[in-house]
Amino acid sequence: MQDVAFLNGAFVPLAEAKVSIEDRGFQFGDGIYEVIRTYKGRPFAIEAHLARLERSATALDLTQPYSRAEWTRYVLEGIRRAAYPEAKIYIQLTRGVAPRDHAYPADVTPTVVITVREFHPLDSSVQVAGVEAMTIEDIRWGRCDIKSVNLLANVLARQQAKQAQVFETILVKAGSVTEGAVSNVMVVQGGTVVTAPEGSRILSGVTRAVVLDLALSEGLPVQERFVSQADLYDADEVFLTGTTVEVLAVVRVDGKIIGDGRPGPITQRLAADFTSRVG
Ligand code: PLP
């Protein structure tokens, strides 16, 4: 078992995978990424992740080096080489190496990186108890739908969460809850599952789509609209969705107890449905 890297068409030991200092990913954050995890050794929802990668690339006019079939082949090969029980796969695609200039040359070759590392799921006690979150102002740019490697606002948000010893920061823009720093946020209000609509203010999570689908299958009403910070505090239930967090109850926000302070029944149902779906 070993960490694996794939750089521009070849598998190399992770420690030897080097990118030029003139890479635009390094110079400008001019690149995109995806994070995929495996269940029972198989990448979950790889088609949806690759579709989002294509959307991000198109939005930034990045050259797409591989077809979905080729990406899939390299990801599967990386998983095979790493041989971990469960793996976390990062795909990173930057515009490539060019002399530093904000505007980019037409013929630049993209830099492709895939890494495969061991995935450690959250401890089941965390799932059972739920987590605490804090709200902060969403200071990100206006295209949060693009999964850009430019993650400075998210880095600062996660650092604040770490310092406050809470699990996640929930971002609030002009009074509306957008999403978490590394997750989407859903609330339950009177039996309805409510989450921010797709658009430029959130990353359209792969897990978000799966969970909304599960909610509909359960016969639960779903509304894609923004909720206010006050609605968040007053919600019957709050939970996060994401590749690494799956469906995770939030039981306290900014020190205020959500519901009765335990993962609520709808969150638990959707978490169980999600486990069945991925298993
Ligand atoms: N929102 C943000 C800002 C994220 O970074 C992530 C995942 O990393 C998500 C939402 C959840 O997306 P997904 O379910 O595709 O992992």
Residues whose N, C-alpha, C, O or C-beta is under 5 A from the ligand:
A	BS01	PLP	E179 G180 A181 V182 S183 N184 L203 S204 G205 V206 T207 R208 T241 G242 T243
